């Protein structure tokens, strides 16, 4: 890549730009799955497991992904998409950190392409990406068969090293200069993504990421 390549800002979403997370989204959908008794029974079971998912995410993002998305098994594709606007209005929009719009706007003003990489499901964040005026984004995608979720995520699963691989491929395809680019995350699980850009930034970081940022003299930012 030459010096004329464009720079980009790569963002993790949950905990970085918004205070909500994947568990909040699942809880929202679980309360709106209606119909047959078995579906209602499953929704109650899903709600009961939400604290477990939160603890699992703290322990291991890979283990979390392994068990979390199975909870969507049997959910109606139509209902998931139907309630996505309500999800944005009630859960996602109020969770946007106060400093998020200003950070994105500042990046746009200096010509950075704004890119989000998230483990969230694609249909859950479409309105949020438009609202934040994000240029490009990549998210996880559920597999559906006959209109119902199987609980399987279509590859590639957006987490950890996969994000770094996606950024490298994106940069090559779009002529992005990674040494001049920024990456923002709150979690140590995104260390591979942070490590491949010239300007890694820890945003409201967890303990391990904060320690890593201090050791490497990375910027630490609080958008709350």
Beta strands, then each sheet from edge to edge (+ up, - down):
strand 1: 8-11
strand 2: 113-121
strand 3: 136-145
strand 4: 148-154
strand 5: 182-185
strand 6: 199-203
strand 7: 219-221
sheet 1: 4+ 3- 2- 1- 5- 6- 7-
end
